[in-house]
């Protein structure tokens, strides 16, 4: 819980405008979030991120919330991971943004994946 609150505070401090929590957290409630991975972290070490998610999903009942602005191949891998672990998942897209500017997206602090307690 403290990690997500720190993340929200940091994002708000960096922003010039007021940010909506529900958009930053892909519609999830902060108290239910057990883990999250940003685009930047996911891009820096995709293998480690996938291994971490596999371990988390195999441990207990969790739901994977995927940012729909990830590349289609990455979304497909995350969906396959959730199906293999027999866990629920959802893909959330708020703005319909096409991830064509990979260099900008790869450095983004936006959330790529959220793991939610069931």
Buried (B, 14 or more C-beta within 10 A) or exposed (E): EEEBEEBBEEBEEEEEEEEEBEEBBBBBEBEBBBBBBBBBBBBEEBEEBBEBBEEBBEEEEBBBBBBBBBEEEBBEBBBEBBEEBEBBBBBBEEEEEEBEEEEEBEEBEBBBBBBBBE
